[in-house]
Amino acid sequence: MGIQFCKKCFYAETHPLGIVFDENGICSGCKIHNEKFTLDWDSRYIKLKNIIRKYKSKKNYYDCIVPVSGGRDSFYIVHHVKKLGLNPLLVNYNNYFSSDVSYKNLSNLRTIFDCDILIKNINPIKIKKITKYTLTQYGNIYWPVIAGYTVFPVQVAKQYKIPLIIWGCNQGLEQVGMYSHKDEVEMSKRYRKNHDLFGVDAHDLITNQNFLQEKDVCEFFYPTDDEINNIGIRGIYLGNYIKWDIKKQSELMIKKYKYKTHSFARTIDCYDYVDCQNYMNLHDLLKLYKHGYSKITDHLTREIRYGRIDRRTGLKIIKKLELKKPEGVNLFCDWIGIDKDSLDVVLDKHRNLKFWKQVDVDRWIFNGWSKQIQITEKNKKINKINFISNSIIKSDKLYHTIAKGWPL
């Protein structure tokens, strides 16, 4: 028996975040997405205003914390936060894979919106040790990035006693309909571990079988429940109160604030994760190896749900791009201290044999989602979907870290 696919989008029952189908074969992600066209967003925005009203500082200090990355939805979140009359403290976790585009966006962001920003730089030696372990053990080079990005804002909230953290959208809601917008789910320690970190917390990295110690991972420890409750820290998602459409939002930010974007080899989306040289490249390849699909499938599923592309056209694009070689692999090897052949051996260990068949020492046949999905409907008459690329990454010889960037 084959894998069950949604009859509207590209998602399958094996989606790592979990997904369910109704009696008509429509996935939970598509059903929850329909709320974007049925909810009263004006009333939900009023509700957002009522929530944030009590967090406005009476001493002209910071009203809230906003995590920013120099990519994704950073500009749009700060745009709305300022529109709501809040004075945010921006926080940025240095992921060590940053491009020059990332720092141009961060510099532009804090200047345009007149905001202070805190940047977290963890010892790169620790980061490399952790990345080596999570790559080998879990097939994940991005664990310290996600762990840092999701914990640093909470640590700052605890330190500065700023109870409100404002995030963009909830990935579980947007992709697989894990929640309804009406649930108004908030960021939590449990959600972070179970879904953002796929069940692996910082404490789980300390075992007798590896070289990591508590001092290596302590920067990723989440504040305790008592510490959170004493301050009343909460993390709300703007996507529960504002109709979220990342493509339209990004293009508004390009027009209004000159948000910098660039193209990728493995997807048509020029807006998502432009701050990182690895997310759409090596990280995305590992996703394909482990789960049988890559980010282009996420992007085109989103575009199908908005009616901007049809499934047959989208599937052609997926098949064209998902097996393209990632860029910047040699740079990653130099940074982490491994040769390309050794990296390939590690990567191959994480191929899911449900989607890959080895036919020779270094030759594999792919049978992932795009090979198994059956599409019977005809092409719809939809204009070609376009994304705006307005800059390029100048060099792939280093990752940009502090200021204009030093190789670390």
C-alpha positions as CSV (number, residue, x, y, z in Angstrom):
1,M,0.0,0.0,0.0
2,G,1.4,3.4,-1.0
3,I,1.6,6.6,1.0
4,Q,-1.5,8.7,1.3
5,F,-1.3,12.2,-0.1
6,C,-3.6,15.2,0.3
7,K,-5.8,15.7,-2.7
8,K,-5.3,19.4,-2.7
9,C,-1.6,19.9,-1.8
10,F,1.6,17.9,-1.8
11,Y,1.7,16.8,1.8
12,A,1.8,13.1,2.7
13,E,0.9,11.1,5.8
14,T,4.6,10.8,6.6
15,H,5.0,14.5,7.3
16,P,7.4,14.8,10.3
17,L,5.1,17.3,12.1
18,G,2.2,14.9,11.9
19,I,-0.9,15.3,9.7
20,V,-4.4,13.9,9.4
21,F,-6.9,13.5,6.5
22,D,-10.6,13.9,6.4
23,E,-13.0,11.5,4.7
24,N,-12.5,13.3,1.4
25,G,-8.7,13.0,1.5
26,I,-8.0,16.6,2.4
27,C,-5.2,17.2,4.9
28,S,-5.5,19.1,8.1
29,G,-3.1,21.8,6.8
30,C,-5.4,22.7,3.9
31,K,-8.5,22.7,6.1
32,I,-6.9,25.1,8.7
33,H,-5.5,27.2,5.8
34,N,-9.1,27.9,4.7
35,E,-9.6,29.8,8.0
36,K,-7.5,32.6,6.4
37,F,-10.5,33.3,4.1
38,T,-13.3,32.8,6.6
39,L,-12.2,34.4,9.8
40,D,-13.0,38.0,10.7
41,W,-9.4,39.4,10.7
42,D,-10.5,42.9,11.7
43,S,-12.0,41.6,15.0
44,R,-8.9,39.4,15.5
45,Y,-6.7,42.5,15.2
46,I,-8.7,44.3,17.8
47,K,-8.2,41.3,20.0
48,L,-4.5,41.6,19.5
49,K,-4.6,45.2,20.5
50,N,-6.4,44.3,23.7
51,I,-3.8,41.7,24.5
52,I,-0.8,44.0,24.0
53,R,-2.3,47.0,25.7
54,K,-1.4,45.8,29.2
55,Y,2.2,45.2,28.2
56,K,3.0,48.8,27.3
57,S,5.7,50.1,29.6
58,K,4.8,53.1,31.8
59,K,8.5,54.0,32.1
60,N,9.3,54.3,28.3
61,Y,11.3,51.1,28.5
62,Y,10.9,48.1,26.2
63,D,7.3,46.9,25.8
64,C,8.2,43.5,24.2
65,I,10.9,41.3,22.7
66,V,10.9,40.5,19.0
67,P,13.3,37.8,17.7
68,V,14.8,38.8,14.3
69,S,17.1,37.0,11.9
70,G,17.7,39.2,8.9
71,G,15.5,37.0,6.9
72,R,12.0,35.4,6.8
73,D,9.4,37.6,8.5
74,S,11.6,39.8,10.6
75,F,10.6,43.1,8.8
76,Y,6.9,42.3,8.8
77,I,6.8,41.5,12.5
78,V,8.6,44.7,13.5
79,H,6.5,46.7,11.1
80,H,3.3,45.6,12.9
81,V,4.8,45.8,16.4
82,K,5.7,49.5,15.7
83,K,2.3,50.1,14.1
84,L,0.8,48.8,17.4
85,G,2.7,51.5,19.2
86,L,5.1,49.2,21.0
87,N,8.8,49.8,21.6
88,P,10.5,46.4,21.0
89,L,13.8,45.1,22.0
90,L,15.1,43.1,19.0
91,V,17.1,40.0,19.7
92,N,19.2,38.1,17.2
93,Y,20.9,34.7,17.7
94,N,24.0,34.4,15.5
95,N,23.6,31.1,13.6
96,Y,27.2,31.2,12.3
97,F,25.9,30.4,8.8
98,S,25.0,34.0,8.0
99,S,25.4,35.7,4.6
100,D,26.2,39.3,3.9
101,V,22.6,39.8,3.0
102,S,21.6,38.8,6.5
103,Y,23.6,41.6,8.1
104,K,22.5,44.2,5.5
105,N,18.9,43.4,6.5
106,L,19.6,43.5,10.2
107,S,21.4,46.8,9.9
108,N,18.6,48.2,7.8
109,L,15.9,46.8,10.1
110,R,17.2,48.4,13.3
111,T,17.9,51.7,11.6
112,I,14.5,52.1,9.8
113,F,12.5,51.1,12.9
114,D,14.8,52.9,15.4
115,C,15.2,49.8,17.6
116,D,17.9,48.5,19.9
117,I,19.1,45.0,19.1
118,L,20.9,42.4,21.2
119,I,23.0,39.8,19.4
120,K,23.9,36.5,21.0
121,N,27.3,35.0,20.0
122,I,28.1,31.7,21.5
123,N,31.7,30.4,21.4
124,P,32.0,29.0,17.9
125,I,34.1,26.1,19.2
126,K,31.1,24.9,21.2
127,I,28.8,25.4,18.2
128,K,31.0,23.3,15.9
129,K,31.2,20.5,18.6
130,I,27.4,20.4,18.9
131,T,26.9,20.6,15.1
132,K,29.2,17.6,14.6
133,Y,27.3,15.6,17.1
134,T,23.8,16.5,15.9
135,L,24.9,15.9,12.3
136,T,26.3,12.4,13.1
137,Q,23.6,11.4,15.5
138,Y,20.4,13.0,14.0
139,G,21.3,14.1,10.5
140,N,20.8,17.7,11.6
141,I,23.2,20.6,11.1
142,Y,20.6,23.1,12.2
143,W,19.9,22.0,15.8
144,P,22.0,24.7,17.5
145,V,20.5,27.3,15.2
146,I,16.9,26.5,16.0
147,A,17.7,25.8,19.7
148,G,19.4,29.2,20.0
149,Y,16.8,31.1,18.0
150,T,14.0,29.8,20.1
151,V,15.6,30.0,23.6
152,F,17.6,33.3,23.4
153,P,14.4,35.5,23.4
154,V,13.1,33.7,26.5
155,Q,16.4,34.1,28.3
156,V,16.4,37.9,27.5
157,A,12.8,38.1,28.7
158,K,13.9,36.6,32.0
159,Q,17.0,38.7,32.3
160,Y,15.2,42.1,31.5
161,K,11.9,41.1,33.0
162,I,10.0,41.8,29.8
163,P,7.1,39.4,29.8
164,L,5.9,39.7,26.2
165,I,7.6,38.0,23.2
166,I,6.1,38.5,19.8
167,W,6.8,35.8,17.1
168,G,5.6,35.6,13.5
169,C,3.5,32.5,12.7
170,N,3.3,29.0,14.1
171,Q,4.9,26.5,11.7
172,G,2.7,23.6,13.0
173,L,-0.4,25.6,12.2
174,E,0.8,26.9,8.8
175,Q,2.0,23.6,7.4
176,V,-0.1,20.8,8.9
177,G,-3.0,22.5,10.7
178,M,-1.7,21.3,14.1
179,Y,-3.9,24.1,15.6
180,S,-6.6,26.4,14.6
181,H,-6.0,30.2,14.5
182,K,-8.8,30.4,17.0
183,D,-6.9,28.3,19.5
184,E,-4.4,31.2,19.8
185,V,-1.7,28.8,20.7
186,E,1.4,30.4,22.2
187,M,5.1,29.5,22.2
188,S,6.0,27.1,25.0
189,K,8.9,25.0,26.2
190,R,7.0,21.8,25.3
191,Y,6.2,22.9,21.8
192,R,9.8,24.0,21.3
193,K,11.2,20.5,22.2
194,N,8.5,18.4,20.6
195,H,8.3,20.2,17.3
196,D,11.0,22.9,16.7
197,L,13.7,20.5,18.1
198,F,12.0,17.3,17.1
199,G,12.2,15.9,20.6
200,V,15.8,16.6,21.3
201,D,16.5,19.1,24.1
202,A,19.9,20.5,25.2
203,H,20.0,18.1,28.2
204,D,19.5,15.2,25.8
205,L,22.9,16.0,24.1
206,I,24.8,15.1,27.3
207,T,25.4,11.4,27.3
208,N,28.2,9.0,28.2
209,Q,28.6,8.2,24.5
210,N,29.7,11.6,23.3
211,F,32.1,14.4,24.1
212,L,29.6,17.1,25.0
213,Q,29.4,18.4,28.6
214,E,26.9,20.6,30.3
215,K,29.2,23.6,29.8
216,D,28.9,23.1,26.0
217,V,25.1,23.2,25.9
218,C,24.1,25.3,28.9
219,E,23.4,28.3,26.7
220,F,20.5,26.4,25.2
221,F,18.8,25.6,28.5
222,Y,15.3,26.9,28.7
223,P,14.3,28.9,31.8
224,T,12.4,26.9,34.4
225,D,8.6,27.0,34.7
226,D,9.0,28.9,38.0
227,E,11.2,31.5,36.3
228,I,8.7,31.9,33.5
229,N,5.7,32.1,35.8
230,N,7.3,34.6,38.1
231,I,7.7,37.1,35.3
232,G,4.6,36.0,33.4
233,I,6.6,35.4,30.2
234,R,4.4,34.5,27.1
235,G,5.2,34.3,23.4
236,I,2.3,35.2,21.1
237,Y,2.1,34.6,17.4
238,L,1.0,37.4,15.1
239,G,-0.3,34.9,12.6
240,N,-3.2,34.1,15.0
241,Y,-4.4,37.7,14.6
242,I,-3.2,38.9,11.2
243,K,-3.9,37.1,7.9
244,W,-0.5,35.6,7.3
245,D,0.8,35.4,3.7
246,I,4.5,35.4,3.7
247,K,4.9,36.0,-0.1
248,K,2.7,39.1,-0.1
249,Q,4.2,40.3,3.2
250,S,7.8,40.0,1.9
251,E,6.9,41.9,-1.3
252,L,5.4,44.7,0.8
253,M,8.6,44.8,2.8
254,I,10.7,44.9,-0.3
255,K,8.7,47.9,-1.6
256,K,8.3,49.7,1.7
257,Y,11.7,49.0,3.4
258,K,14.0,47.6,0.7
259,Y,14.1,44.2,2.3
260,K,17.0,42.3,0.6
261,T,16.3,38.9,-1.0
262,H,18.2,36.5,-3.2
263,S,17.6,33.4,-5.3
264,F,18.4,29.8,-4.3
265,A,19.2,26.8,-6.4
266,R,16.8,24.4,-4.8
267,T,13.6,26.5,-4.5
268,I,11.8,29.3,-6.3
269,D,11.2,31.2,-3.1
270,C,13.6,34.1,-2.8
271,Y,12.4,35.4,0.6
272,D,12.6,32.5,3.0
273,Y,15.8,32.1,5.1
274,V,17.8,34.6,3.0
275,D,19.8,35.1,6.2
276,C,21.4,31.7,6.1
277,Q,23.8,30.1,3.6
278,N,22.9,26.5,4.6
279,Y,19.2,26.3,5.3
280,M,18.1,26.0,1.7
281,N,21.2,24.1,0.8
282,L,22.8,21.4,3.0
283,H,20.1,21.5,5.6
284,D,17.5,21.1,2.9
285,L,19.3,18.2,1.3
286,L,19.3,16.4,4.7
287,K,15.5,17.0,4.8
288,L,15.2,15.3,1.4
289,Y,17.3,12.4,2.6
290,K,15.4,11.8,5.8
291,H,11.8,12.7,4.9
292,G,11.5,12.2,1.1
293,Y,10.7,15.8,0.4
294,S,12.4,19.2,0.6
295,K,11.6,22.9,1.1
296,I,10.4,23.4,-2.4
297,T,7.5,21.1,-1.5
298,D,6.7,23.3,1.5
299,H,6.9,26.5,-0.6
300,L,4.7,25.1,-3.4
301,T,2.2,23.6,-1.0
302,R,1.7,27.1,0.4
303,E,1.4,28.6,-3.1
304,I,-1.2,25.9,-4.0
305,R,-3.3,26.8,-1.0
306,Y,-3.3,30.4,-1.9
307,G,-4.4,29.5,-5.5
308,R,-1.2,31.0,-7.1
309,I,-0.1,27.7,-8.8
310,D,-1.7,24.4,-9.7
311,R,-0.6,21.0,-8.5
312,R,0.6,19.7,-11.9
313,T,2.7,22.7,-12.6
314,G,4.0,22.7,-9.0
315,L,5.0,19.0,-9.2
316,K,7.1,19.7,-12.4
317,I,9.0,22.4,-10.5
318,I,9.6,20.2,-7.5
319,K,11.0,17.4,-9.7
320,K,13.2,19.9,-11.4
321,L,14.7,21.4,-8.2
322,E,14.7,19.0,-5.3
323,L,17.6,16.9,-6.5
324,K,19.8,19.8,-7.4
325,K,23.2,19.9,-5.7
326,P,23.3,22.2,-2.7
327,E,25.6,25.2,-2.8
328,G,28.3,26.0,-0.2
329,V,29.0,22.4,0.9
330,N,32.8,22.9,0.8
331,L,32.5,26.0,2.9
332,F,30.6,24.0,5.5
333,C,33.3,21.3,5.4
334,D,36.0,23.9,6.0
335,W,34.1,25.5,8.8
336,I,33.3,22.3,10.7
337,G,36.6,20.5,9.9
338,I,35.6,17.6,7.8
339,D,36.5,16.6,4.2
340,K,33.8,16.2,1.5
341,D,34.1,12.4,1.2
342,S,33.6,12.0,5.0
343,L,30.6,14.3,4.9
344,D,29.0,12.2,2.1
345,V,29.4,9.1,4.2
346,V,27.7,10.7,7.2
347,L,24.9,12.1,4.9
348,D,24.3,8.7,3.3
349,K,23.8,7.2,6.8
350,H,20.7,9.3,7.2
351,R,19.0,8.4,3.9
352,N,15.6,7.0,4.7
353,L,15.3,3.6,2.9
354,K,11.6,4.2,2.5
355,F,12.6,6.8,-0.1
356,W,16.1,5.8,-1.3
357,K,17.5,2.6,-2.8
358,Q,21.3,2.1,-3.0
359,V,22.3,0.6,-6.4
360,D,26.1,1.2,-6.2
361,V,28.7,2.4,-3.7
362,D,27.9,6.1,-4.4
363,R,24.7,5.8,-6.5
364,W,21.2,6.0,-5.0
365,I,17.7,6.0,-6.6
366,F,15.2,8.4,-5.2
367,N,11.6,7.4,-4.6
368,G,10.3,10.2,-2.4
369,W,7.1,12.1,-2.3
370,S,7.4,13.6,-5.8
371,K,7.9,10.2,-7.3
372,Q,4.9,8.6,-5.6
373,I,2.2,11.3,-5.7
374,Q,-0.5,10.8,-8.5
375,I,-2.0,14.0,-10.0
376,T,-5.0,13.5,-12.3
377,E,-6.4,17.0,-12.7
378,K,-5.5,19.2,-15.6
379,N,-3.5,22.3,-15.5
380,K,-5.3,25.4,-14.4
381,K,-4.9,28.7,-16.2
382,I,-2.7,30.5,-13.6
383,N,-0.1,33.1,-14.4
384,K,3.5,32.2,-13.8
385,I,4.4,32.7,-10.2
386,N,7.2,35.2,-9.6
387,F,9.5,36.0,-6.7
388,I,11.7,39.1,-6.5
389,S,15.5,38.6,-6.1
390,N,17.1,42.0,-5.5
391,S,20.6,41.0,-4.3
392,I,23.2,38.3,-4.4
393,I,25.5,36.7,-1.8
394,K,28.8,38.3,-2.6
395,S,31.1,35.5,-1.5
396,D,30.9,31.9,-0.3
397,K,34.4,32.0,1.2
398,L,33.2,32.7,4.7
399,Y,30.2,32.9,7.0
400,H,29.5,36.4,8.2
401,T,29.4,36.7,12.0
402,I,30.1,40.0,13.8
403,A,30.0,43.4,12.1
404,K,31.1,43.0,8.5
405,G,32.0,39.4,9.1
406,W,35.1,37.5,10.2
407,P,35.5,33.8,9.4
408,L,34.9,31.7,12.5
